[in-house]
Amino acid sequence: MARNVALAVDLGASGGRVVAGSFDGRRLELEEIHRFENGPVSLAGQLVWDLPRLWQEVVAGLRAAAERHGPAVTSVGVDTWGVDFAFLGTDGALLGNPVCYRDARTRGMLAAAERTVPRPEIFAATGLQFMELNSLYQLLAMHEARSSILAAADRLLMIPDVFHWLLCGKPTNERTNASTTQCYDPRRHDWAFGMLDRFGLPRRIFGPLTDPGTDLGGLRPEVAAETGLQHAHVVVPGTHDTASAVAAVPADEPPSSRPDWCYVSLGTWALVGAELDRPLVTAECLARNFTNEGGVGGTTRLLKNVCGLWLVQQCRAAWQRSGQGWSWDQLTALAAEAPPLVTLVDPNDPSLVAPADMPEAIRALAKRAGEPVPDSTGAIVRTALESIAAAIRRTLGELDDLLGRRVSRVHVVGGGVQNRLLCQMIADATDRPVVAGPVEATAVGNLLVQLAGRDGPLDLRAIRRIVRDSFEPRRYEPRDAARWNDRLA
């Protein structure tokens, strides 16, 4: 059988890549075509994304894919992080580079918003967790500053929507990324216009919503000519990267209100949640600061953010600056040799968000918390990994309470799957089996939604059957749950 090839453009805050997925009707095979760096840049006092350079990198990746696979390439789709956006003017022109969520313009805006619309009412309208980086507070900062760009804006596009517009010329708002804005009502499946009106934000910028699997048509003629992809269509995936990653979880059960499994999308962040068939917008959900985000196939991702491997990434960067070039495998091996469960800290503590010296920040936090201060490289890394596992355990306990049941297994997907020590720690800490994989979950979910979307309504169970046929997960059984229970009692 001839293979169809789809291309996933997977953009993260620190890097991006173009991945080809080759499908023979049963199995998906991946090939990384092009990889490039990303990061915000300071421009005229604002932290922005370098959109022209990113577009050049995407085009280079698509051109390389055309050289390798030619007319077999049938589609391309883009996924990115959430919350950030750009605008089109009434003449269809892009109005400036998108501003990064780490820019200082949102400071104080969450509190200011609550003076206009109380927190419970914002949550009732959107079901989203409260973080000052959310699109709502970025828009309110522009509104308060009387931004000329907002005044001229005709249409808001989330970052993946921008790239789809650049590719094919059609402005769209894909639902899973729109659901990260805190401007979207997950129960009405539309923008939260009543709340947006109270904030004085213009309705005109919020366009019709598009579902994953939608075919937007062929590439712009100039893009087709530049890349060599003459026959490819733009097919919208779950454009929020976590939505694509969760679509690639190799579970078999259909979505429900009380699922028997949960997921941890593990990388820089650990997103701990469950896939539901409907939003859970309750007072208890608000109190625990869980979020309802859109998923592939009309599902809801009920989740909470836990700081993930950011801690180890930043430790390694600090050690590299001091001339200690530890590899990831070396750091994991040192952690495995360190005594277990000596020191635990809160990985979400504000002091660990962006410290100049992460190892020292971890030691200082341990001291403040009355925990033994780790005194070696291995002890510091073990503290970081076990603290992540402990936070996942706490969050999973909260999730159990929200669902009204104890989920029986944990699916871990994403790059963090490669850290086998941490996967075993999660199994031990939660006292539940961990099913780890696929590593490339975001690209897999993106690609399979494209490939499945061409054939009619999305069948999430069929997508996951392909995942199970294509990738062999690794299973971790709890081995040391009693020690974790004693330590965390």
C-alpha positions in Angstrom: 0.0 0.0 0.0 1.3 3.5 -0.9 2.3 5.5 2.1 0.7 8.9 2.8 3.0 11.5 4.4 1.8 14.3 6.7 4.1 17.0 8.1 3.8 18.3 11.7 5.2 21.7 12.5 5.8 21.4 16.2 6.8 24.8 17.8 7.8 25.2 21.4 8.9 28.2 23.4 12.6 27.0 23.1 12.7 25.3 19.8 10.8 23.9 16.8 10.9 21.1 14.3 9.3 19.7 11.2 8.4 16.0 11.5 7.2 13.8 8.7 4.8 11.0 9.5 4.5 8.1 7.0 1.4 6.0 7.3 0.7 2.7 5.6 -2.8 2.2 6.8 -1.8 0.6 10.1 1.5 1.9 11.4 2.9 5.4 11.7 6.6 6.0 11.2 8.3 9.3 12.2 11.2 11.1 10.6 12.6 14.4 11.9 13.2 16.6 8.9 14.4 20.0 10.4 15.1 21.3 13.9 15.6 24.9 14.9 15.9 27.1 18.0 13.3 29.5 19.3 13.1 32.1 22.1 11.7 35.5 22.7 13.7 38.6 21.8 13.7 42.0 23.4 12.4 44.6 20.8 11.7 48.2 21.7 11.1 47.4 25.4 8.9 44.4 24.7 9.6 40.7 24.7 8.3 39.3 21.4 8.5 36.2 19.2 10.7 36.5 16.1 7.9 35.5 13.7 9.8 36.3 10.4 12.7 34.0 11.4 10.4 31.3 12.6 8.5 31.4 9.3 11.8 31.1 7.4 12.7 28.0 9.5 9.3 26.4 8.8 9.6 27.0 5.1 13.1 25.5 5.2 11.7 22.4 6.9 8.8 22.1 4.4 11.2 22.5 1.5 13.4 19.7 2.9 10.4 17.5 3.4 9.3 18.0 -0.3 12.8 17.1 -1.4 12.6 13.8 0.5 9.0 12.8 0.0 7.7 14.8 -3.0 4.1 14.4 -4.0 3.5 11.8 -1.2 3.1 14.7 1.2 -0.6 15.3 1.5 -0.9 17.7 4.4 0.8 20.0 7.0 -0.4 21.2 10.4 1.0 23.3 13.1 0.9 23.0 16.9 2.4 25.4 19.5 2.1 26.5 23.0 -1.0 28.4 24.1 -2.1 31.9 25.2 0.0 34.0 22.8 -1.5 35.7 19.7 -1.2 38.2 16.9 -3.7 40.4 15.0 -4.7 40.9 11.4 -5.9 44.4 10.3 -9.0 45.1 8.2 -6.8 44.9 5.1 -5.5 41.4 6.0 -2.1 42.6 7.1 -0.3 41.2 10.1 -0.1 43.9 12.8 3.4 43.4 14.4 5.2 40.5 16.0 3.3 38.6 18.7 4.3 39.4 22.3 5.6 36.7 24.5 3.6 35.6 27.6 6.7 36.3 29.7 6.5 40.0 28.9 5.9 42.3 31.9 2.8 43.9 30.5 0.5 41.6 32.4 1.8 42.3 35.9 -1.0 43.3 38.1 -3.7 42.6 35.4 -5.2 39.6 37.1 -6.0 41.6 40.2 -7.3 44.4 38.1 -9.5 42.1 36.1 -11.1 40.8 39.3 -12.1 44.3 40.3 -14.2 44.4 37.1 -15.4 40.8 37.1 -15.0 38.7 40.3 -12.9 35.6 40.1 -15.8 33.1 40.5 -17.6 34.7 37.6 -14.6 34.6 35.4 -14.2 30.9 36.2 -17.9 30.2 35.7 -17.6 31.7 32.2 -14.3 30.1 31.2 -13.5 27.1 33.5 -9.8 28.1 33.2 -7.1 28.2 35.8 -5.9 31.6 36.8 -2.4 32.6 35.5 -1.4 36.2 34.8 0.1 35.1 31.5 -3.3 34.1 30.1 -4.5 35.8 26.9 -7.3 37.5 28.8 -4.8 39.5 30.9 -2.6 40.3 27.8 -5.6 41.7 26.1 -6.7 43.7 29.1 -3.2 45.1 29.4 -3.5 46.3 25.8 -7.0 47.7 26.4 -5.8 49.6 29.5 -2.8 51.0 27.6 -5.1 52.1 24.7 -3.0 50.0 22.3 -3.1 51.3 18.7 -2.6 47.7 17.5 -5.7 46.5 19.4 -7.7 49.6 18.1 -6.7 48.6 14.5 -7.2 44.9 15.0 -9.9 43.1 13.0 -9.0 39.5 13.9 -7.1 37.7 16.7 -5.1 34.7 15.7 -3.4 32.4 18.2 0.2 31.5 17.2 -0.6 28.2 15.3 -3.5 30.1 13.6 -0.9 32.7 12.4 1.2 29.9 10.8 -1.9 28.3 9.2 -2.8 31.8 7.8 0.7 32.2 6.5 0.5 28.8 4.9 -2.9 28.9 3.2 -4.2 32.5 3.6 -7.3 31.5 5.7 -7.7 33.1 9.1 -9.1 30.6 11.6 -9.3 30.1 15.4 -8.7 26.4 16.3 -10.7 25.4 19.3 -8.0 23.7 21.5 -5.7 26.7 21.5 -8.6 29.1 21.8 -9.5 27.2 25.0 -6.2 28.3 26.7 -7.1 32.0 26.4 -9.5 32.4 29.3 -11.8 34.1 26.7 -13.5 30.8 25.8 -16.6 29.2 27.3 -16.1 25.4 27.3 -19.8 24.7 28.0 -21.2 26.8 25.2 -18.3 25.9 22.9 -17.9 29.5 21.9 -16.1 32.7 23.0 -17.3 34.0 26.4 -18.8 37.1 24.8 -20.8 38.1 27.9 -17.7 38.3 30.0 -15.6 39.9 27.3 -18.3 42.6 26.9 -18.0 43.4 30.6 -14.2 44.0 30.1 -14.8 46.2 27.1 -12.9 43.9 24.7 -14.1 44.2 21.1 -16.2 41.3 19.8 -15.0 41.7 16.3 -11.5 40.2 17.0 -12.9 36.8 18.0 -13.7 34.8 14.9 -15.5 31.6 14.2 -14.0 28.5 15.8 -12.5 25.6 13.9 -12.2 22.0 15.1 -9.2 19.6 14.8 -9.3 17.7 11.5 -10.6 20.6 9.4 -9.1 20.9 5.9 -8.3 24.5 5.2 -7.3 23.8 1.6 -4.2 24.1 -0.4 -1.1 26.3 0.2 -0.8 29.8 -1.0 0.7 29.7 -4.5 3.8 31.4 -3.5 4.3 29.0 -0.5 3.7 26.0 -2.7 6.3 27.3 -5.2 8.9 28.1 -2.5 8.5 24.8 -0.7 7.8 22.5 -3.6 4.7 21.1 -1.9 2.3 21.5 -4.8 -0.4 19.1 -3.6 -0.4 19.5 0.2 -3.4 20.9 2.1 -3.3 22.5 5.5 -5.2 20.2 7.9 -5.7 21.6 11.4 -4.5 19.4 14.2 -5.1 19.9 17.9 -3.0 23.1 17.7 -2.3 23.3 21.4 0.7 21.0 21.9 -0.8 19.3 24.9 -4.0 18.6 23.0 -2.0 16.8 20.4 0.1 15.0 23.0 -3.0 13.7 24.9 -4.6 12.6 21.6 -1.6 10.2 21.3 -2.1 8.6 24.7 -2.4 4.8 23.9 -5.6 4.3 26.0 -8.5 2.3 24.8 -11.4 3.5 26.8 -13.8 6.2 25.3 -14.0 9.6 27.0 -16.3 9.8 30.0 -17.0 11.9 33.1 -15.2 9.4 35.4 -12.2 8.0 33.4 -10.1 5.2 34.8 -6.8 6.6 33.6 -5.0 9.9 33.8 -2.1 11.4 31.8 1.1 13.3 32.6 2.5 15.2 29.6 6.1 15.4 30.9 8.7 17.8 29.7 9.7 21.2 31.0 6.2 21.2 32.6 4.3 18.2 33.9 0.7 18.6 33.0 -1.3 16.3 35.1 -4.9 15.6 34.1 -7.8 13.5 32.8 -9.7 13.4 29.6 -13.4 14.0 30.1 -16.4 14.0 27.8 -17.6 17.3 29.2 -16.2 20.3 31.2 -16.1 20.2 35.0 -16.8 23.8 36.0 -17.4 23.6 39.8 -16.5 25.4 42.9 -14.2 22.6 43.9 -12.4 22.8 40.6 -12.0 26.5 41.0 -10.7 26.1 44.6 -8.1 23.6 43.4 -7.2 25.8 40.4 -7.7 23.1 37.8 -8.3 24.1 34.2 -10.8 22.9 31.5 -9.1 23.0 28.1 -10.3 21.7 24.8 -9.1 18.4 23.5 -9.3 16.5 20.2 -12.6 14.9 19.3 -14.7 17.4 21.4 -13.1 16.2 24.7 -12.1 18.3 27.7 -8.6 18.2 29.3 -9.1 18.7 33.0 -5.6 19.4 34.2 -3.2 21.2 36.5 0.4 22.4 35.8 3.3 21.1 37.8 6.8 22.3 37.3 8.6 19.4 35.5 12.1 18.9 34.2 12.7 22.6 34.1 14.5 22.1 37.5 17.0 19.6 36.1 17.4 21.6 32.8 18.3 24.7 34.7 20.6 22.8 37.1 22.5 21.4 34.1 22.7 24.9 32.5 24.2 26.3 35.8 26.7 23.5 36.0 27.7 24.0 32.3 28.3 27.6 33.0 30.8 26.6 35.7 32.6 24.2 33.4 30.8 20.9 34.5 29.5 19.4 31.3 27.2 16.8 32.7 25.2 14.8 30.2 21.5 14.0 30.9 22.4 10.3 31.4 25.3 11.2 33.7 23.0 13.3 35.9 20.4 10.6 36.0 23.0 8.0 37.0 24.3 10.3 39.8 20.7 10.8 41.1 20.1 7.0 41.0 23.1 6.5 43.3 22.0 9.2 45.8 20.0 8.1 48.9 16.2 8.1 48.3 13.7 10.5 49.7 16.1 12.5 51.8 15.0 16.0 50.6 11.7 17.1 49.1 10.8 20.7 48.0 7.8 22.3 46.2 8.8 22.4 42.5 6.2 25.1 42.0 7.7 27.5 44.5 8.1 31.0 43.0 11.9 30.9 43.9 12.4 28.2 41.3 10.6 30.0 38.4 13.8 31.7 36.9 16.6 31.7 39.4 20.1 32.7 38.4 21.5 29.6 39.9 19.0 26.7 40.1 21.2 24.3 42.3 21.6 27.1 44.9 17.9 28.0 44.7 17.0 24.3 45.4 19.4 24.2 48.4 18.1 27.5 49.7 14.5 26.4 49.4 15.3 23.1 51.2 16.8 25.1 54.0 13.8 27.4 54.3 11.5 24.3 54.3 13.4 22.6 57.1 14.6 19.8 54.8 18.1 18.4 54.7 20.2 20.5 52.3 21.4 18.4 49.3 25.2 18.6 49.2 26.2 16.8 46.0 25.3 16.9 42.3 23.5 13.6 42.6 21.6 14.6 45.7 20.4 17.9 44.0 19.1 16.1 40.9 17.5 13.4 43.1 15.8 16.1 45.1 14.5 17.7 41.9 13.2 14.4 40.4 11.6 13.2 43.6 10.0 16.6 44.3 8.4 16.5 40.8 7.1 13.0 41.5 5.7 14.1 44.9 4.0 17.0 43.3 2.4 14.7 40.7 1.2 12.5 43.5 -0.4 15.5 45.3 -2.0 16.7 42.1 -3.3 13.2 41.2 -4.9 13.0 44.6 -6.7 16.2 43.9 -7.8 14.9 40.5 -9.1 11.7 42.1 -11.2 13.9 44.4 -12.6 15.9 41.5 -13.5 12.8 39.5 -14.9 11.0 42.5 -12.8 7.9 41.9 -9.2 6.6 42.1 -7.8 6.3 38.6 -6.0 3.0 38.1 -3.1 3.9 35.9 -1.0 6.9 34.7 0.0 7.4 31.1 3.2 9.4 30.8 3.9 10.9 27.4 6.4 13.4 26.0 10.2 13.8 26.2 10.3 13.1 29.9 9.5 9.5 29.2 13.2 9.1 28.4 14.0 9.6 32.1 13.3 6.1 33.3 14.3 7.0 36.9 11.6 9.6 37.1 9.0 7.3 35.5 9.7 4.7 38.2 9.5 7.5 40.8 6.0 8.5 39.5 4.9 4.8 39.7 6.2 4.5 43.3 4.9 7.9 44.5 1.4 7.4 43.1 1.3 3.7 43.8 -0.1 3.1 40.4 1.4 1.5 37.2 2.9 3.9 34.7 2.5 3.4 31.0 5.3 5.5 29.4 5.2 6.6 25.7 5.2 7.6 23.1 8.1 10.0 23.5 7.1 12.1 20.4 3.5 12.3 21.6 2.8 15.8 20.4 4.1 15.2 16.8 2.2 11.8 16.8 -1.1 13.4 17.8 -0.6 16.2 15.3 0.1 13.8 12.4 -2.6 11.3 13.2 -5.3 14.0 13.4 -4.2 15.3 10.0 -4.2 11.8 8.5 -7.6 10.8 10.1 -9.2 14.2 9.4 -9.2 13.7 5.7 -11.6 10.7 5.9 -14.5 12.3 7.8 -15.3 12.9 11.5 -12.4 12.2 13.8 -12.4 8.8 15.6 -10.2 9.3 18.7 -10.2 5.6 19.5 -9.1 4.7 15.9 -6.2 7.3 16.3 -5.2 5.6 19.6 -5.3 2.2 18.0 -2.7 3.4 15.5 -0.6 4.7 18.4 -0.7 1.3 20.1 0.2 -0.5 16.8 3.1 1.9 16.0 4.8 2.5 19.4 5.7 0.0 22.2 5.2 1.6 25.6 7.3 0.8 28.6 5.4 -0.2 31.8 6.6 0.6 35.3 5.0 -1.1 38.3 5.1 0.4 41.8 8.1 -1.1 43.7 8.6 1.2 46.7 5.2 2.7 47.4 5.4 2.0 51.1 8.5 4.2 51.6 6.8 7.0 49.7 3.7 6.7 51.8 5.8 6.9 55.0 7.7 9.9 53.7 4.7 11.9 52.7 2.3 10.8 55.5 
